[in-house]
Amino acid sequence: MGWELGAAGLAVGMLIAMVTAPVGVSGAVFLLPVQLSVFAVPNPAVTPTNLLYNVVAGPGALLRYRRDGALAGPLVRRLVLGTLPGVVLGAVIRVFALPGPGVFRLLVAALMLPLGIWLIARTLRPAPPEIRRPEPAPRTVTSLALAVGVVGGIYGIGGGSILGPILVGRGVPVSKVAPAALASTFATSVIGAATYALLSLAHSGSIAPDWFLGLSCGLGGLLGGYLGARLQPRLPEPLLRLVLGTSATALGALYAVNTLR
């Protein structure tokens, strides 16, 4: 069963990353329900396993974006500096104060479902140029990144799946958001995984990652992320916005269904 589990993790990680990397989402947020429902990873070990996936998978897409010069903008620095302190705080909250996933599922459903639908609608019927929103201010971006970092530390999702739709909805191009969101996801996942490893030494629960599954999915994500990032410049902006909006809508619907069960 070991090699079958590894092969399944590799395939799932590769497929998810190839679809989500072009829009700045690592795919860990979609891997989370697969871990819980298919691979039966226990709570809260599913969170550091997701972070491990991000650490292994992240360099694939980032390497490609770096070669294209897409990691040099100020947005990358703002997102990374905002999310790093948040992920440490989120990990501590997750271990000692919030072990259950119910509240998280409800919040994700309430945020992502309307946001995804709105993003799809705005893409299909764009607003006239004179009434389009300007890009958010730097302070707003940093504050948003800090809040998302806390959420990412709690639930191991990196934050790109939340940052991406919000920033794109505020007028930032997907081609600019995607590399920055993935860079912040990778940085916070490294810090988050290390934090969980340290916390596991002083906590009796199962908070260490499932190393085999995390590495298997991560290797698949490494390949899929590189392929997805390579495809991104060849895809039109409206299509990328639709993919991001559809991803957000699917994510919100998925967690809404899980909450109602």
C-alpha positions, -999 to 999 in steps of 0.1 A, spaced: 0 0 0 30 23 5 38 27 -31 1 31 -41 -3 59 -15 28 76 -28 17 73 -65 -17 87 -56 -2 116 -37 22 123 -65 -7 124 -91 -30 145 -69 -3 170 -61 8 174 -97 -28 178 -111 -37 204 -85 -6 224 -88 -7 225 -126 -42 240 -125 -37 264 -96 -1 277 -101 -9 300 -130 -33 320 -107 -10 321 -77 -26 293 -56 -3 265 -44 -31 240 -43 -28 231 -7 -62 244 1 -77 219 -24 -54 192 -10 -68 197 25 -102 180 19 -84 152 -1 -62 145 29 -91 145 53 -115 124 32 -93 102 10 -60 98 28 -75 100 63 -48 122 77 -57 130 114 -64 165 128 -44 186 134 -16 168 115 -33 177 83 -21 213 87 16 207 89 13 181 61 -2 208 39 27 232 49 52 204 40 35 201 6 39 238 0 76 237 10 83 209 -15 60 220 -43 66 258 -41 101 260 -58 87 245 -90 65 274 -99 88 300 -83 118 289 -103 99 294 -135 85 328 -124 120 339 -114 133 330 -148 106 353 -163 115 381 -139 82 381 -122 95 380 -86 112 414 -85 82 436 -78 73 453 -45 42 433 -41 63 402 -34 81 419 -5 48 432 10 31 399 10 61 380 24 68 405 52 31 406 61 24 369 62 56 357 80 46 369 115 10 359 110 18 322 102 37 318 135 8 332 155 -16 311 135 3 279 143 3 286 180 -35 293 179 -41 261 160 -23 239 184 -34 254 217 -68 271 211 -85 260 179 -82 222 172 -114 218 152 -119 226 115 -156 235 117 -152 273 122 -126 275 94 -148 257 69 -177 281 77 -155 312 73 -139 300 41 -173 292 26 -187 326 36 -157 344 21 -148 325 -10 -182 316 -24 -195 351 -29 -159 364 -38 -156 337 -65 -190 344 -80 -183 381 -80 -150 377 -97 -165 355 -124 -193 380 -130 -169 409 -132 -147 390 -157 -176 381 -179 -191 416 -177 -162 440 -168 -170 474 -154 -162 505 -176 -127 518 -172 -138 550 -155 -154 531 -125 -129 504 -120 -113 502 -86 -77 513 -82 -51 489 -68 -51 487 -30 -26 509 -10 6 493 3 -6 494 39 -38 477 30 -19 449 12 5 444 42 -24 443 67 -43 418 45 -12 397 42 -8 396 80 -44 385 85 -41 358 58 -9 347 73 -27 339 106 -53 320 87 -26 301 68 -8 292 100 -40 278 115 -50 257 86 -19 252 65 -32 267 33 -4 292 26 -29 321 20 -26 324 -18 -60 310 -23 -74 339 -3 -50 367 -13 -53 359 -50 -90 365 -55 -91 395 -32 -62 413 -49 -74 404 -84 -108 416 -74 -93 449 -63 -78 454 -98 -43 439 -96 -35 418 -127 -33 380 -122 2 380 -138 13 403 -110 -6 386 -82 3 350 -90 41 351 -84 38 373 -53 11 350 -38 31 319 -44 63 335 -30 44 344 3 29 309 4 63 293 1 79 316 27 51 312 53 50 274 47 87 271 55 82 291 88 49 274 96 63 238 91 93 247 113 69 261 140 48 230 140 79 208 142 90 227 173 55 226 188 53 189 183 81 184 208 60 199 236 26 187 226 11 152 230 -12 153 200 -6 143 164 7 177 151 38 164 132 32 161 95 26 129 76 61 130 60 55 103 34 23 117 21 34 153 23 66 146 3 47 125 -23 22 152 -29 49 179 -28 70 162 -55 39 161 -77 32 197 -69 69 206 -78 64 192 -113 29 205 -118 37 240 -104 66 244 -129 44 234 -158 16 257 -147 39 287 -143 53 280 -177 18 281 -192 7 313 -175 22 338 -199 5 321 -228 -29 324 -211 -51 355 -215 -59 376 -184 -97 370 -186 -91 332 -187 -69 334 -157 -94 355 -138 -121 330 -147 -99 301 -134 -92 320 -102 -129 329 -97 -140 293 -104 -114 280 -80 -126 303 -53 -163 294 -60 -155 257 -59 -135 260 -27 -164 279 -10 -190 254 -22 -168 225 -11 -164 239 24 -201 249 26 -211 213 19 -186 200 45 -199 224 71 -235 212 65 -226 176 70 
